[in-house]
Amino acid sequence: MSIKNAFKDYLALPFSESIGKDYAQALKAVEAEEVESSGLQKVLGEISSEVRHPSFPKKAGLFLSATMSRINSDQYLDLSSLTDMKFDCLGAFFEKGVLTVKGDLGDYAGAYMVSGNLIIEGDVADYAGIGMTGGTLNVKGLAENHLGHSMSGGEIVIGKNVLDFAGNRMTGGRISVKANAGYSIGYRMVGGLIAVRDLAWDFAGEEMVGGCIRIGGHLGHDLGLSMVGGELDISEKEKDAKRIKASGGRLVIVAKGKKKQ
């Protein structure tokens, strides 16, 4: 069966109740296909004839992710020909090698990553890096909401801003934001590290249980609201910031020129 026909069969399947089950179906669809010599870009060309199908953004993202797991070499994927399309779930369950993607992605980019290096030369939408346990997700642009939700390992690097609820319920790993963060960064965080170079808006560390959040710039209102554990590191210029109704955890002032490891 050709790659194109395998994808059409996969596209016809109904969505399951979880990304994991949809990905398992994609793995089964590409299991017998000769994708090693084709490369990911050629596979995209083969399946793009189905671009008008309503399930294409998510199913194509999962199918390409499953295909990548069958290829034993680093890949570069150029999405510029699909200017009005953002794939969901691209890089989901990523576990080896390096995949560089040119273009913006939709939701769940790099979801449940295990290892490897996923590089996005663009922006990502919601829930990028959700549930990841290892590897590196490197986004050159911005990230929208719930970045690194429930992640337990690995590293996420965001080159521009991140919106709200970054690190929501994370238990381990590291998130580095090279610009600004939105509301409720580290909401209900249990472990790991979030480092924000510049400002963070209101409710940073809200209901935080453990881990560490480092903020290099201006702080919004209600810092550490209902915080019970963990550590908030803030810059010396924000030394007058006060935690609001916190019952635990630590607020640490980092002196100018001093960097914590």
C-alpha positions in Angstrom: 0.0 0.0 0.0 1.3 3.5 -0.8 1.9 6.2 1.8 -1.0 8.2 0.3 -3.4 5.3 0.6 -2.3 4.4 4.1 -2.9 8.0 5.2 -6.4 8.0 3.5 -7.3 4.9 5.5 -6.0 6.5 8.7 -7.9 9.7 7.9 -11.1 7.7 7.6 -10.8 6.4 11.2 -12.8 8.2 13.9 -10.9 10.0 16.6 -10.3 8.1 19.8 -10.8 9.6 23.3 -7.0 10.3 23.6 -4.1 11.5 21.6 -2.2 8.4 22.6 -4.7 6.1 21.0 -4.9 8.3 17.8 -1.1 8.1 17.7 -1.1 4.3 18.1 -3.5 4.1 15.1 -1.0 6.3 13.1 1.9 4.0 14.0 -0.1 1.1 12.8 -0.9 2.8 9.5 2.8 3.6 8.7 4.2 0.3 10.2 4.5 -1.4 6.8 5.3 1.6 4.7 8.7 2.3 3.1 9.3 5.8 4.7 13.0 5.6 5.5 14.1 6.5 2.0 11.3 8.9 1.4 11.9 11.4 4.2 9.3 13.4 6.0 9.1 16.2 3.4 8.2 13.7 0.7 5.6 12.1 2.9 4.0 15.5 3.5 3.9 15.9 -0.3 2.2 12.5 -0.7 -0.6 13.2 1.9 -1.2 16.9 1.2 -3.8 16.1 -1.5 -6.2 15.5 1.5 -5.7 19.0 2.9 -9.3 19.9 2.6 -10.5 17.1 4.9 -11.7 18.6 8.2 -9.5 16.1 10.2 -6.4 16.8 8.2 -4.6 19.2 10.6 -4.6 16.8 13.5 -4.4 13.5 11.6 -1.6 14.8 9.4 0.4 15.9 12.5 0.0 12.5 14.1 0.8 10.7 10.9 4.0 12.7 10.3 5.0 12.1 14.0 4.5 8.4 13.6 6.4 8.5 10.3 9.3 10.3 12.0 9.6 7.4 14.5 10.2 5.0 11.6 13.0 7.2 10.1 16.6 6.7 11.4 17.9 10.1 10.4 17.4 13.8 11.3 14.7 15.6 9.3 13.8 19.1 8.1 10.1 19.8 7.4 9.1 22.9 5.5 5.4 23.8 6.0 5.5 27.1 4.0 3.5 25.6 1.2 0.5 25.2 3.6 0.2 28.9 4.5 -3.4 28.6 5.9 -2.8 25.4 7.8 -1.4 24.7 11.3 -0.8 21.1 12.1 -1.8 19.9 15.6 0.2 17.2 17.4 3.2 17.5 15.2 6.2 16.0 17.2 3.8 14.1 19.5 5.6 11.2 21.3 8.9 12.3 19.7 11.6 9.9 20.9 14.8 10.2 18.8 16.9 12.3 16.5 16.4 15.9 15.5 13.3 17.3 13.7 13.4 20.9 12.5 10.1 22.4 11.4 9.9 25.6 9.4 6.5 27.3 10.1 3.9 27.8 12.8 2.2 24.8 14.5 -1.2 24.4 16.2 -2.1 22.7 19.5 -0.1 19.9 21.2 3.2 20.4 19.4 5.7 18.0 21.0 3.1 16.5 23.3 4.4 13.6 25.4 7.9 13.9 24.1 10.3 11.2 25.4 13.7 12.3 24.0 15.3 13.9 21.0 15.3 17.5 19.8 12.3 19.1 18.2 13.0 22.6 16.8 10.2 24.9 15.7 11.2 27.8 13.5 7.9 29.6 14.2 5.1 29.8 16.8 3.1 27.1 18.7 -0.4 27.2 19.9 -1.9 25.7 23.1 -0.5 22.8 25.1 2.9 22.5 23.5 5.0 20.0 25.4 2.1 18.7 27.5 3.1 15.6 29.4 6.6 15.5 28.1 9.1 13.3 30.0 12.3 14.1 28.2 14.0 15.6 25.2 14.2 19.3 24.1 11.4 21.4 22.6 13.0 24.5 21.1 10.5 27.1 19.8 12.0 30.1 18.1 8.8 32.1 18.2 6.1 32.5 20.8 4.0 29.9 22.6 0.3 30.3 23.6 -1.5 28.8 26.7 -0.7 25.8 28.9 2.9 25.4 27.7 4.4 22.3 29.4 1.2 21.3 31.1 1.9 18.4 33.4 5.4 17.8 32.1 7.7 15.7 34.3 11.0 16.0 32.4 12.9 17.4 29.5 13.4 21.0 28.5 11.3 23.6 26.7 12.9 26.8 25.4 10.8 29.6 24.1 12.5 32.4 22.1 9.8 35.0 22.5 6.7 35.4 24.7 4.6 32.7 26.3 1.0 33.3 27.2 -1.0 32.1 30.2 -0.6 29.0 32.5 2.9 28.0 31.4 4.1 25.1 33.6 0.5 24.4 34.8 0.8 21.3 37.1 4.4 20.5 36.0 6.2 18.0 38.2 9.7 18.2 36.7 11.8 19.4 33.8 12.7 23.0 32.8 11.0 25.8 30.9 13.0 28.8 29.8 11.3 31.8 28.4 13.5 34.4 26.7 11.0 37.2 26.9 7.8 37.7 28.8 5.2 35.4 30.5 1.5 35.8 30.8 -0.9 35.1 33.7 -0.6 32.3 36.3 2.8 31.0 35.3 3.5 27.8 37.4 -0.1 27.4 38.4 -0.3 24.4 40.8 3.3 23.6 39.9 4.8 20.7 41.9 8.4 20.4 40.7 10.9 21.5 38.1 12.1 25.0 37.1 10.6 27.9 35.1 12.9 30.7 34.2 11.5 33.9 32.7 14.0 36.5 31.5 11.7 39.5 31.6 8.3 40.2 33.1 5.5 37.9 34.3 2.0 39.1 34.7 -0.5 38.5 37.5 -0.8 35.4 39.7 2.8 34.0 39.2 3.1 30.9 41.3 -0.6 30.7 42.0 -1.3 27.7 44.2 2.3 26.5 43.7 3.3 23.4 45.7 6.9 22.8 44.7 9.6 23.6 42.2 11.1 27.0 41.4 10.0 30.0 39.3 12.7 32.6 38.4 11.5 36.0 37.1 14.0 38.5 35.9 11.8 41.5 35.3 8.6 43.2 36.4 5.9 41.4 38.4 2.1 41.6 38.1 -0.3 41.5 41.0 -1.1 38.8 43.4 2.3 37.1 43.4 2.2 33.6 44.9 -1.5 33.6 45.5 -2.4 30.7 47.8 1.2 29.3 47.4 1.9 26.4 49.8 5.4 25.4 48.7 8.3 25.8 46.3 10.4 28.9 45.6 9.8 32.2 43.8 13.1 34.0 42.8 12.6 37.6 41.8 15.1 40.3 40.9 16.4 42.9 43.3 14.5 45.7 41.6 11.3 43.9 42.6 12.3 43.5 46.2 9.2 45.3 47.5 6.9 42.7 45.8 4.8 40.9 48.4 3.3 37.4 48.3 -0.5 37.5 48.6 -2.2 35.1 51.0 0.6 32.5 50.8 0.8 29.8 53.4 4.2 28.3 52.5 7.1 28.3 50.1 9.9 30.8 49.8 10.3 34.2 48.2 14.0 34.8 47.3 15.5 38.1 46.2 18.3 37.6 43.6 20.9 40.4 43.8 21.9 42.2 40.5 24.6 40.3 38.7 24.0 37.1 40.6 22.8 34.1 38.7 21.4 31.0 40.4 22.2 27.6 38.9 
